Amino acid sequence: MKFKQLIILPVMLVLGACSTTYTPETDQSNDYNFSKAKTFNVVGDAKLKNPMISDINRSRIDSALISSLIKQGKTEASINSADVLISYFIVTKDKVKVSSNYSGSYGRYGRYGLGGVSHIDTRNYVEGTLVIDVIDNESQKTIWRSTLTKSLKSYDNSAERQSAINNAITSMMESFPTATI
């Protein structure tokens, strides 16, 4: 099954969903003063260097993160001088969706069927989870995390992939706090 994933994932978007609605989950440190996070550096998955992420998609994710943070008024900086580091990783999981239905009728007391058929359908799919961590560069501790889980979907061209990644990253980063809450 692992070999199958290696073949399938390069043609699939890293978190492409059947719908364009993204609802990420976020968590943050209550002790961190987010107003001091003015500069950033995207380190991506440099520590893990996940082979499931192609260099093409890695570049797309990095660009989407940079664009999203610049729109929030943050400035890109070197890894040594940035206030926060932006890291991410992706996890995939094989899933099975099972659905059943019954067509027909029951007898008067529900004991004797008058006829009918039970249908059970299964669908295999791959679910992907993208996790973005914002790390305080001084303490090296995670101060904010956004997680998005979706079924992976294939796309016809690179423009569609880029658009889907941009939408996912934008939805994940839009709740990044800019001041102390």
Secondary structure, DSSP 8 states (H G I E B T S, - for coil): -HHHHHHHGGGB-TT--SSS----EEEE-SS--GGG--EEEEEETTTT--TTS-HHHHHHHHHHHHHHHHHTT-EE--TTT-SEEEEEEEEEEEEEEEEEEEEEEE-TTSSSEEEEEEEEEEEEEEEEEEEEEEEETTT--EEEEEEEEEE--B-SSHHHHHHHHHHHHHHHHTT--SS--
